[in-house]
Amino acid sequence: MDNSTRLDAISIETMHSGRLCLNLTTCVDWDGFPAYAEIVIGLLNGKIEKKSDSVDVRVWEILIDNEKFFLVHEDFPIMISLESTSLQGDQLVTQFKNKLNQYWRKKT
């Protein structure tokens, strides 16, 4: 399996904000993020609303089921995560984890 669809770090955490975060992978680098993001967004039937790229972090605002999320690539330590911004988003995070796990199992 190549890194473009890897979900090696899939886990749910609570962020400092109290919202949920779905960690996806530590294996996709800065240059690989756009392609990886497109795959994840497509699998979750999402839509990119805004892209913000800085020196060490990329934050893409996406809309999934009428809820706003952030798809984030942090450069150090490397991690791609999907961050909820609302209670309704939190309720969707577990569904997303299950859907992405099913996709990943089919790929292996």
Order of alpha helices (4+ residues) and beta strands (2+ residues): beta-beta-alpha-beta-beta-beta-beta-alpha
